[in-house]
Amino acid sequence: MKKPIIGLTPSHETDKDKLFINSIYLRSVRNAGAIPMIFPYELTEEDLRELVDQVDGVLFTGGDDIHPFMYGEETHAKCGNISQPRDSMEMALFPIALEAGKPIFGICRGIQLINTAMGGTLYQDIPSQFSSELSVAHVQPFAYKVPSHTVDVTPGTLLSRILGEEITSIAVNSMHHQAIKDVAPGLEVCGYGPDQMIEAVYAPDYPFLLGVQWHPEHLAAIQPEAAALFRAFVDACK
C-alpha cells in the first residue's frame, strides 16, 4: 500500500531568516506509517494549492506566537516573537487544506493557528491573562518526555474515539505561554487541563481536524496515547 504523504510546516528563526523543524516531528510521522514533507514559505496561492494537491494531510507544528492582528487584537506587552512569513503562509495554507478536505493536525502553535484561522482568539500571555484557582505548569519545568499535567478527555469526541472511550484522562507535557481563549466557530473542545485551560479541539463536521496544545511528538515513542494521535491522523490520510 502506498504510504500517505504528510506536509509539515517548519519554524522560522527570524534573526537569521532560517527555516528549521525538530526532527522528532518527522520521526513521529514516519513511525506512524507516513512520509513527511516540509512546506517552504513565501509561496503563492497557486503554489500552495499545488503542494496541497500532492500531500494527503497537513500537520501544523509548534513554534513562535501568532501575530495578534490575525485575531483582531493589539499586541500585549508580554506577547512573544512572531514570524510574519510563517503567519502569512500558514494562514493561507489552512483554508486551502480545509477546502480540499485534507486531514489536519495541529500541535501547540498548531492548535492556536487552527483556532485563529477559523475565527477564534488567543490568550497572548497565560500568566497575566488567564486565572484559575489551580496553578498548572504550562511551561515544562523538566524534560519534554516527562508529562507535567493531565488532560481530561471529553467523552464522545474525536479525541475520545482515538484514545478509546474508556480513557477519560491522559498525562501530557506542556510548553506554551499562549492558548485558546475564544473557541472558533466550527470547533468544539475535546480536552481540558485541570485548570480548565483548553487543551484540545476538533471540528465535528469535518473528516479529521484535531488540535492539541501539548507536544505528543516528544511522547509518541514511550506513550501509547501519544502514538495513537499520530496513527489516527495518518490513518485518516490514507
C-alpha positions as CSV (number, residue, x, y, z in Angstrom):
1,M,0.0,0.0,0.0
2,K,1.2,3.5,-0.9
3,K,2.3,5.5,2.2
4,P,0.5,8.8,2.7
5,I,2.5,12.0,2.4
6,I,2.2,14.5,5.2
7,G,3.1,18.1,4.7
8,L,4.5,19.8,7.8
9,T,5.1,23.5,8.5
10,P,8.5,24.5,9.7
11,S,9.6,27.0,12.3
12,H,11.3,30.3,11.4
13,E,14.4,31.7,13.1
14,T,13.6,35.3,12.3
15,D,17.0,36.7,13.2
16,K,18.8,34.6,10.7
17,D,15.8,34.1,8.3
18,K,16.3,30.4,8.6
19,L,13.7,27.6,8.4
20,F,14.0,24.6,10.6
21,I,12.0,21.7,12.1
22,N,12.5,19.5,15.1
23,S,13.3,16.0,13.6
24,I,11.1,14.4,16.2
25,Y,8.0,15.6,14.2
26,L,9.4,13.8,11.2
27,R,10.2,10.7,13.2
28,S,6.7,10.6,14.7
29,V,5.1,10.9,11.3
30,R,7.3,8.1,9.8
31,N,6.7,5.8,12.8
32,A,3.0,6.2,12.2
33,G,3.4,5.0,8.6
34,A,3.6,8.1,6.5
35,I,6.2,10.1,4.6
36,P,6.9,13.6,5.9
37,M,7.4,16.6,3.6
38,I,8.3,20.1,4.8
39,F,6.5,23.1,3.3
40,P,8.6,26.2,2.4
41,Y,7.5,29.8,3.0
42,E,6.9,32.7,0.6
43,L,4.7,30.7,-1.8
44,T,1.9,32.0,-4.0
45,E,-1.7,30.7,-3.5
46,E,-1.2,28.7,-6.7
47,D,2.0,27.1,-5.3
48,L,0.2,26.2,-2.1
49,R,-2.7,24.7,-3.9
50,E,-0.3,22.5,-6.0
51,L,1.5,21.4,-2.8
52,V,-1.8,20.6,-1.0
53,D,-2.8,18.5,-4.0
54,Q,0.4,16.5,-3.6
55,V,0.0,15.7,0.1
56,D,-2.5,13.6,1.9
57,G,-2.6,15.6,5.1
58,V,-1.2,18.7,6.8
59,L,0.5,19.0,10.2
60,F,0.8,22.5,11.7
61,T,3.7,22.3,14.1
62,G,4.7,24.2,17.2
63,G,6.8,27.4,17.3
64,D,6.6,31.2,17.9
65,D,3.5,33.2,18.7
66,I,0.9,34.2,16.1
67,H,0.6,38.0,15.4
68,P,-2.3,39.3,17.5
69,F,-3.5,41.3,14.4
70,M,-4.5,37.9,13.0
71,Y,-7.3,37.7,15.6
72,G,-8.1,41.3,15.8
73,E,-6.2,42.3,18.9
74,E,-3.5,44.8,19.8
75,T,-0.1,43.3,20.9
76,H,0.1,42.6,24.6
77,A,3.3,43.7,26.4
78,K,4.2,40.1,27.1
79,C,3.4,38.6,23.6
80,G,6.4,36.7,22.3
81,N,8.3,36.8,19.0
82,I,6.3,36.3,15.7
83,S,7.2,35.4,12.2
84,Q,5.3,37.3,9.5
85,P,6.3,34.9,6.7
86,R,5.2,32.0,8.8
87,D,1.9,33.6,9.8
88,S,1.2,34.5,6.2
89,M,2.0,31.1,4.8
90,E,0.0,29.1,7.4
91,M,-3.0,31.4,7.3
92,A,-3.1,31.0,3.5
93,L,-2.4,27.2,3.7
94,F,-5.1,26.4,6.2
95,P,-8.2,27.3,4.2
96,I,-6.7,25.7,1.1
97,A,-6.2,22.4,3.0
98,L,-9.7,22.7,4.5
99,E,-11.3,23.4,1.1
100,A,-9.5,20.3,-0.2
101,G,-10.8,18.2,2.6
102,K,-7.3,17.1,3.7
103,P,-6.9,15.7,7.3
104,I,-5.4,18.4,9.5
105,F,-3.5,18.0,12.8
106,G,-2.2,20.9,14.9
107,I,0.3,20.7,17.7
108,C,0.9,23.6,20.2
109,R,1.1,26.6,18.0
110,G,-0.8,24.4,15.5
111,I,-3.9,24.4,17.6
112,Q,-3.6,28.1,18.1
113,L,-3.2,28.6,14.3
114,I,-6.3,26.4,13.6
115,N,-8.4,28.4,16.1
116,T,-7.1,31.7,14.7
117,A,-7.7,30.8,11.1
118,M,-11.3,29.7,11.9
119,G,-12.1,33.0,13.7
120,G,-11.2,32.4,17.4
121,T,-8.9,34.3,19.7
122,L,-5.9,33.5,22.0
123,Y,-4.5,34.4,25.4
124,Q,-1.4,36.2,24.4
125,D,0.3,35.6,27.8
126,I,-1.2,32.9,30.0
127,P,0.3,34.1,33.3
128,S,-1.1,37.6,33.0
129,Q,-4.4,36.9,31.2
130,F,-5.6,33.5,32.4
131,S,-6.6,33.0,36.0
132,S,-7.5,29.8,37.8
133,E,-7.7,28.6,41.4
134,L,-5.4,25.7,40.4
135,S,-1.8,26.7,39.3
136,V,-0.7,24.3,36.5
137,A,2.7,24.4,34.8
138,H,2.1,25.3,31.2
139,V,5.9,25.8,30.6
140,Q,7.6,22.4,31.0
141,P,9.7,22.5,34.2
142,F,11.6,19.4,33.2
143,A,12.4,17.1,30.3
144,Y,10.0,17.2,27.4
145,K,9.5,13.4,27.6
146,V,8.2,13.7,31.2
147,P,4.5,14.7,31.5
148,S,3.7,17.7,33.7
149,H,-0.1,17.7,34.0
150,T,-3.2,15.8,32.9
151,V,-5.9,16.5,30.3
152,D,-9.5,15.4,30.8
153,V,-10.8,13.9,27.6
154,T,-14.4,14.9,26.7
155,P,-16.5,11.8,26.0
156,G,-18.0,11.3,22.6
157,T,-15.4,13.5,20.8
158,L,-12.7,12.7,18.2
159,L,-10.0,12.7,20.9
160,S,-12.1,10.2,22.9
161,R,-12.6,8.0,19.9
162,I,-8.9,8.0,19.1
163,L,-7.8,7.1,22.6
164,G,-10.7,4.8,23.5
165,E,-13.9,5.7,25.3
166,E,-12.5,4.0,28.5
167,I,-9.7,6.6,28.7
168,T,-11.0,9.8,30.4
169,S,-7.7,11.4,31.3
170,I,-4.2,11.4,29.8
171,A,-0.8,12.7,31.0
172,V,0.8,15.4,28.8
173,N,3.8,17.6,28.6
174,S,3.4,21.4,28.3
175,M,5.5,24.1,26.5
176,H,3.4,27.2,25.8
177,H,2.7,30.6,27.1
178,Q,-0.4,31.2,24.8
179,A,-3.6,29.2,24.5
180,I,-7.1,29.3,23.1
181,K,-9.3,32.0,24.6
182,D,-12.5,32.1,22.5
183,V,-13.1,28.9,20.5
184,A,-13.7,29.5,16.8
185,P,-17.0,28.7,15.2
186,G,-17.0,25.2,13.8
187,L,-14.6,23.9,16.6
188,E,-15.5,22.1,19.8
189,V,-13.4,21.4,22.8
190,C,-12.4,17.8,23.4
191,G,-9.9,18.2,26.2
192,Y,-9.4,20.5,29.2
193,G,-6.5,20.9,31.6
194,P,-7.0,20.6,35.4
195,D,-7.2,24.4,35.5
196,Q,-9.9,24.4,32.7
197,M,-7.4,25.6,30.1
198,I,-8.5,24.4,26.6
199,E,-6.0,21.6,25.6
200,A,-7.7,20.0,22.6
201,V,-10.2,21.0,19.9
202,Y,-11.7,19.3,16.9
203,A,-14.2,20.0,14.0
204,P,-17.1,17.6,14.4
205,D,-18.4,18.3,10.9
206,Y,-15.0,17.7,9.1
207,P,-13.5,14.3,8.3
208,F,-10.4,14.8,10.5
209,L,-9.3,18.1,12.1
210,L,-7.7,17.9,15.6
211,G,-5.6,20.3,17.5
212,V,-3.7,19.6,20.8
213,Q,-1.9,22.1,23.0
214,W,0.7,19.7,24.2
215,H,3.6,18.0,22.3
216,P,2.8,14.4,21.6
217,E,5.8,14.1,19.2
218,H,8.0,14.0,22.3
219,L,5.9,11.3,23.9
220,A,4.9,9.1,21.0
221,A,7.8,6.7,21.4
222,I,7.0,6.0,25.0
223,Q,3.3,6.7,25.5
224,P,0.6,4.7,23.6
225,E,-1.9,7.6,23.8
226,A,0.5,10.0,22.0
227,A,1.4,7.4,19.4
228,A,-2.3,6.8,18.8
229,L,-2.8,10.5,17.8
230,F,-0.3,10.2,15.0
231,R,-1.6,6.8,13.9
232,A,-5.2,8.2,13.8
233,F,-4.0,11.2,11.7
234,V,-2.0,9.0,9.3
235,D,-4.9,6.6,9.0
236,A,-7.2,9.4,8.1
237,C,-4.7,10.4,5.4
238,K,-4.8,7.0,3.7
